[in-house]
Amino acid sequence: MRIAVVTLFPVMIREALAHGVVGRAMERGVLEVKCFDPRDFAADVHRTVDDRPYGGGPGMVLQVEPLRSALRAAAQALPAGSRRVYLGADGQRFEQGTAREARGGAGLVLVAGRYEGVDERFIEGETDAQWSIGDYVLSGGELAALVVIDAIARLLPGTLGSAESAEQESFSEGLLDWPHYTRPPNIDGQAVPAVLMSGDHAAIRRWRLQHALGRTWLRRPDLLERRGMSDEERALLEEFKIERAGGAGS
């Protein structure tokens, strides 16, 4: 199987994969993994790949252009039809069944995020799926990529001496993250939500909380059941549902 990883730390991926059963799978030709660094596709001499988030707040957000160029180069190096997956805490839960499905695909591109997040327009426009390895926060998607690669590699014929499987358990409570955006303000006709550029901190806080609640309701309603909601959160979620129903019917 052939896998490509879009990462700011390719050495981290290569060194980790050189060991254990995955390393042996690569030596035997069962598995091939290549890395693509977005900094190699940056347009300026400083190899810039991130910028400050619209709406304010701590941290930096990865930009669309260098990530998109790196992902497309990675996809071209793999068989046609290879799936493109962003690894983030707000993605679909990666489980053993996901690994089995991925094993049967033509190839796989894994995008490892970093910093505060990735511009939402890249995720929506360039990836086929979003996967999460668990409800906790990591410094970046490299460890998640290594988990995914390891889980898939173990299922490939010739990797292990006998059939084995692994299980994941334990989740913490909380909401999924809200959508992130950074410069430029318009990508392929998609604009950053106006509220994030308004400078109205109260409105920004409300928008972010509402979309975190809405995304959790859509993707992981079990988290809301365990977590519970305040009166304000219930009202915001109801507004989200009404707006979504109106958009779907228009």
Contacts in CASP RR format, 6 or more apart in sequence:
PFRMAT RR
TARGET T0000
AUTHOR 0000-0000-0000
METHOD contacts of the structure
MODEL  1
MRIAVVTLFPVMIREALAHGVVGRAMERGVLEVKCFDPRDFAADVHRTVD
DRPYGGGPGMVLQVEPLRSALRAAAQALPAGSRRVYLGADGQRFEQGTAR
EARGGAGLVLVAGRYEGVDERFIEGETDAQWSIGDYVLSGGELAALVVID
AIARLLPGTLGSAESAEQESFSEGLLDWPHYTRPPNIDGQAVPAVLMSGD
HAAIRRWRLQHALGRTWLRRPDLLERRGMSDEERALLEEFKIERAGGAGS
1 30 0 8 1.000
1 31 0 8 1.000
1 32 0 8 1.000
1 103 0 8 1.000
1 104 0 8 1.000
1 105 0 8 1.000
1 107 0 8 1.000
1 108 0 8 1.000
1 152 0 8 1.000
1 153 0 8 1.000
1 156 0 8 1.000
2 31 0 8 1.000
2 32 0 8 1.000
2 33 0 8 1.000
2 34 0 8 1.000
2 77 0 8 1.000
2 78 0 8 1.000
2 79 0 8 1.000
2 82 0 8 1.000
2 107 0 8 1.000
2 108 0 8 1.000
3 31 0 8 1.000
3 32 0 8 1.000
3 33 0 8 1.000
3 34 0 8 1.000
3 78 0 8 1.000
3 107 0 8 1.000
3 108 0 8 1.000
3 109 0 8 1.000
3 110 0 8 1.000
3 149 0 8 1.000
3 152 0 8 1.000
4 33 0 8 1.000
4 34 0 8 1.000
4 35 0 8 1.000
4 36 0 8 1.000
4 74 0 8 1.000
4 75 0 8 1.000
4 77 0 8 1.000
4 78 0 8 1.000
4 82 0 8 1.000
4 108 0 8 1.000
4 109 0 8 1.000
4 110 0 8 1.000
5 13 0 8 1.000
5 33 0 8 1.000
5 34 0 8 1.000
5 35 0 8 1.000
5 36 0 8 1.000
5 74 0 8 1.000
5 109 0 8 1.000
5 110 0 8 1.000
5 111 0 8 1.000
5 112 0 8 1.000
5 142 0 8 1.000
5 145 0 8 1.000
5 149 0 8 1.000
6 35 0 8 1.000
6 36 0 8 1.000
6 37 0 8 1.000
6 38 0 8 1.000
6 67 0 8 1.000
6 70 0 8 1.000
6 71 0 8 1.000
6 74 0 8 1.000
6 109 0 8 1.000
6 110 0 8 1.000
6 111 0 8 1.000
6 112 0 8 1.000
7 13 0 8 1.000
7 35 0 8 1.000
7 36 0 8 1.000
7 37 0 8 1.000
7 112 0 8 1.000
7 113 0 8 1.000
7 141 0 8 1.000
7 142 0 8 1.000
7 145 0 8 1.000
8 37 0 8 1.000
8 38 0 8 1.000
8 39 0 8 1.000
8 49 0 8 1.000
8 112 0 8 1.000
8 113 0 8 1.000
8 114 0 8 1.000
9 112 0 8 1.000
9 142 0 8 1.000
10 35 0 8 1.000
10 36 0 8 1.000
10 37 0 8 1.000
12 142 0 8 1.000
13 33 0 8 1.000
13 35 0 8 1.000
13 142 0 8 1.000
13 145 0 8 1.000
13 146 0 8 1.000
14 33 0 8 1.000
14 35 0 8 1.000
16 146 0 8 1.000
17 23 0 8 1.000
17 26 0 8 1.000
17 33 0 8 1.000
17 146 0 8 1.000
17 149 0 8 1.000
18 26 0 8 1.000
21 150 0 8 1.000
21 153 0 8 1.000
21 154 0 8 1.000
21 159 0 8 1.000
21 160 0 8 1.000
22 31 0 8 1.000
22 149 0 8 1.000
22 150 0 8 1.000
22 153 0 8 1.000
22 159 0 8 1.000
23 31 0 8 1.000
24 159 0 8 1.000
25 31 0 8 1.000
25 153 0 8 1.000
25 156 0 8 1.000
25 158 0 8 1.000
25 159 0 8 1.000
26 32 0 8 1.000
26 33 0 8 1.000
28 158 0 8 1.000
28 159 0 8 1.000
30 153 0 8 1.000
30 156 0 8 1.000
30 157 0 8 1.000
30 158 0 8 1.000
30 159 0 8 1.000
31 149 0 8 1.000
31 153 0 8 1.000
31 156 0 8 1.000
31 159 0 8 1.000
33 149 0 8 1.000
34 74 0 8 1.000
34 77 0 8 1.000
36 70 0 8 1.000
36 71 0 8 1.000
36 73 0 8 1.000
36 74 0 8 1.000
36 77 0 8 1.000
37 70 0 8 1.000
38 49 0 8 1.000
38 62 0 8 1.000
38 66 0 8 1.000
38 67 0 8 1.000
38 69 0 8 1.000
38 70 0 8 1.000
39 47 0 8 1.000
39 49 0 8 1.000
39 66 0 8 1.000
40 47 0 8 1.000
40 70 0 8 1.000
41 65 0 8 1.000
41 66 0 8 1.000
41 69 0 8 1.000
41 70 0 8 1.000
41 73 0 8 1.000
42 48 0 8 1.000
42 49 0 8 1.000
42 66 0 8 1.000
43 65 0 8 1.000
43 66 0 8 1.000
48 63 0 8 1.000
48 66 0 8 1.000
49 62 0 8 1.000
49 63 0 8 1.000
49 66 0 8 1.000
49 67 0 8 1.000
50 60 0 8 1.000
50 61 0 8 1.000
50 62 0 8 1.000
50 63 0 8 1.000
50 114 0 8 1.000
50 115 0 8 1.000
50 182 0 8 1.000
51 60 0 8 1.000
51 61 0 8 1.000
51 63 0 8 1.000
51 182 0 8 1.000
51 183 0 8 1.000
52 59 0 8 1.000
52 60 0 8 1.000
52 61 0 8 1.000
52 182 0 8 1.000
52 183 0 8 1.000
53 59 0 8 1.000
53 60 0 8 1.000
53 61 0 8 1.000
53 116 0 8 1.000
53 180 0 8 1.000
53 181 0 8 1.000
53 182 0 8 1.000
54 181 0 8 1.000
54 182 0 8 1.000
54 183 0 8 1.000
54 185 0 8 1.000
54 192 0 8 1.000
54 196 0 8 1.000
54 197 0 8 1.000
55 196 0 8 1.000
55 197 0 8 1.000
55 199 0 8 1.000
55 204 0 8 1.000
56 204 0 8 1.000
58 116 0 8 1.000
59 115 0 8 1.000
59 116 0 8 1.000
60 115 0 8 1.000
60 116 0 8 1.000
60 182 0 8 1.000
61 115 0 8 1.000
61 116 0 8 1.000
61 117 0 8 1.000
61 118 0 8 1.000
61 119 0 8 1.000
61 180 0 8 1.000
61 181 0 8 1.000
61 182 0 8 1.000
62 113 0 8 1.000
62 114 0 8 1.000
62 115 0 8 1.000
62 117 0 8 1.000
62 118 0 8 1.000
62 119 0 8 1.000
62 122 0 8 1.000
62 182 0 8 1.000
63 119 0 8 1.000
63 182 0 8 1.000
63 183 0 8 1.000
64 119 0 8 1.000
64 121 0 8 1.000
64 122 0 8 1.000
64 187 0 8 1.000
67 111 0 8 1.000
67 118 0 8 1.000
67 119 0 8 1.000
67 122 0 8 1.000
67 126 0 8 1.000
68 122 0 8 1.000
68 126 0 8 1.000
71 84 0 8 1.000
71 109 0 8 1.000
71 111 0 8 1.000
71 126 0 8 1.000
71 127 0 8 1.000
72 126 0 8 1.000
74 109 0 8 1.000
75 82 0 8 1.000
75 84 0 8 1.000
75 109 0 8 1.000
78 106 0 8 1.000
78 107 0 8 1.000
78 108 0 8 1.000
78 109 0 8 1.000
79 106 0 8 1.000
79 107 0 8 1.000
80 106 0 8 1.000
81 106 0 8 1.000
81 107 0 8 1.000
82 105 0 8 1.000
82 106 0 8 1.000
82 107 0 8 1.000
82 108 0 8 1.000
82 109 0 8 1.000
83 102 0 8 1.000
83 105 0 8 1.000
83 106 0 8 1.000
83 107 0 8 1.000
83 108 0 8 1.000
83 109 0 8 1.000
83 128 0 8 1.000
83 129 0 8 1.000
84 109 0 8 1.000
84 111 0 8 1.000
84 126 0 8 1.000
84 127 0 8 1.000
84 128 0 8 1.000
84 129 0 8 1.000
85 108 0 8 1.000
85 109 0 8 1.000
85 110 0 8 1.000
85 111 0 8 1.000
85 127 0 8 1.000
85 128 0 8 1.000
85 129 0 8 1.000
85 130 0 8 1.000
85 131 0 8 1.000
85 148 0 8 1.000
86 111 0 8 1.000
86 113 0 8 1.000
86 118 0 8 1.000
86 122 0 8 1.000
86 123 0 8 1.000
86 127 0 8 1.000
86 129 0 8 1.000
86 130 0 8 1.000
86 131 0 8 1.000
87 110 0 8 1.000
87 111 0 8 1.000
87 112 0 8 1.000
87 113 0 8 1.000
87 130 0 8 1.000
87 131 0 8 1.000
87 132 0 8 1.000
87 133 0 8 1.000
87 141 0 8 1.000
87 144 0 8 1.000
87 145 0 8 1.000
87 148 0 8 1.000
88 113 0 8 1.000
88 130 0 8 1.000
88 131 0 8 1.000
88 132 0 8 1.000
88 141 0 8 1.000
88 144 0 8 1.000
89 132 0 8 1.000
89 134 0 8 1.000
89 135 0 8 1.000
89 136 0 8 1.000
89 137 0 8 1.000
89 138 0 8 1.000
89 176 0 8 1.000
89 177 0 8 1.000
90 130 0 8 1.000
90 132 0 8 1.000
90 176 0 8 1.000
90 177 0 8 1.000
90 215 0 8 1.000
90 219 0 8 1.000
91 130 0 8 1.000
91 131 0 8 1.000
91 132 0 8 1.000
91 176 0 8 1.000
91 219 0 8 1.000
92 98 0 8 1.000
92 129 0 8 1.000
92 130 0 8 1.000
92 131 0 8 1.000
92 132 0 8 1.000
92 219 0 8 1.000
93 131 0 8 1.000
93 132 0 8 1.000
93 134 0 8 1.000
93 220 0 8 1.000
94 131 0 8 1.000
94 132 0 8 1.000
94 133 0 8 1.000
94 134 0 8 1.000
94 144 0 8 1.000
94 147 0 8 1.000
94 148 0 8 1.000
94 151 0 8 1.000
94 168 0 8 1.000
95 168 0 8 1.000
96 151 0 8 1.000
96 165 0 8 1.000
96 166 0 8 1.000
96 167 0 8 1.000
96 168 0 8 1.000
98 131 0 8 1.000
99 148 0 8 1.000
99 151 0 8 1.000
99 152 0 8 1.000
99 154 0 8 1.000
99 155 0 8 1.000
100 155 0 8 1.000
102 108 0 8 1.000
102 148 0 8 1.000
102 152 0 8 1.000
103 152 0 8 1.000
103 155 0 8 1.000
103 156 0 8 1.000
108 152 0 8 1.000
110 145 0 8 1.000
110 148 0 8 1.000
110 149 0 8 1.000
111 118 0 8 1.000
111 127 0 8 1.000
112 140 0 8 1.000
112 141 0 8 1.000
112 142 0 8 1.000
112 144 0 8 1.000
112 145 0 8 1.000
113 140 0 8 1.000
113 141 0 8 1.000
114 139 0 8 1.000
114 140 0 8 1.000
114 141 0 8 1.000
116 180 0 8 1.000
117 177 0 8 1.000
117 180 0 8 1.000
118 180 0 8 1.000
119 180 0 8 1.000
119 181 0 8 1.000
119 182 0 8 1.000
119 187 0 8 1.000
120 179 0 8 1.000
120 180 0 8 1.000
120 181 0 8 1.000
121 181 0 8 1.000
121 187 0 8 1.000
121 188 0 8 1.000
121 190 0 8 1.000
123 130 0 8 1.000
124 190 0 8 1.000
125 188 0 8 1.000
131 144 0 8 1.000
131 148 0 8 1.000
132 144 0 8 1.000
133 144 0 8 1.000
133 147 0 8 1.000
133 148 0 8 1.000
133 168 0 8 1.000
134 168 0 8 1.000
134 171 0 8 1.000
135 171 0 8 1.000
135 172 0 8 1.000
135 173 0 8 1.000
135 174 0 8 1.000
135 223 0 8 1.000
136 172 0 8 1.000
138 144 0 8 1.000
151 166 0 8 1.000
153 159 0 8 1.000
154 160 0 8 1.000
154 164 0 8 1.000
154 165 0 8 1.000
154 166 0 8 1.000
171 223 0 8 1.000
173 223 0 8 1.000
173 226 0 8 1.000
173 227 0 8 1.000
174 216 0 8 1.000
174 223 0 8 1.000
174 227 0 8 1.000
175 212 0 8 1.000
175 213 0 8 1.000
175 215 0 8 1.000
175 216 0 8 1.000
175 223 0 8 1.000
175 224 0 8 1.000
175 227 0 8 1.000
176 212 0 8 1.000
176 215 0 8 1.000
176 216 0 8 1.000
176 219 0 8 1.000
176 220 0 8 1.000
176 223 0 8 1.000
177 212 0 8 1.000
177 215 0 8 1.000
178 207 0 8 1.000
178 208 0 8 1.000
178 209 0 8 1.000
178 211 0 8 1.000
178 212 0 8 1.000
178 215 0 8 1.000
179 211 0 8 1.000
179 215 0 8 1.000
181 192 0 8 1.000
181 193 0 8 1.000
181 196 0 8 1.000
185 191 0 8 1.000
185 192 0 8 1.000
185 197 0 8 1.000
186 192 0 8 1.000
193 207 0 8 1.000
195 203 0 8 1.000
195 204 0 8 1.000
195 207 0 8 1.000
196 204 0 8 1.000
196 207 0 8 1.000
198 204 0 8 1.000
206 236 0 8 1.000
209 232 0 8 1.000
209 233 0 8 1.000
209 236 0 8 1.000
210 236 0 8 1.000
210 237 0 8 1.000
210 239 0 8 1.000
210 240 0 8 1.000
211 240 0 8 1.000
213 224 0 8 1.000
213 229 0 8 1.000
213 233 0 8 1.000
213 236 0 8 1.000
213 237 0 8 1.000
213 240 0 8 1.000
214 237 0 8 1.000
214 240 0 8 1.000
214 241 0 8 1.000
216 223 0 8 1.000
216 224 0 8 1.000
217 224 0 8 1.000
217 237 0 8 1.000
217 240 0 8 1.000
217 241 0 8 1.000
229 237 0 8 1.000
END
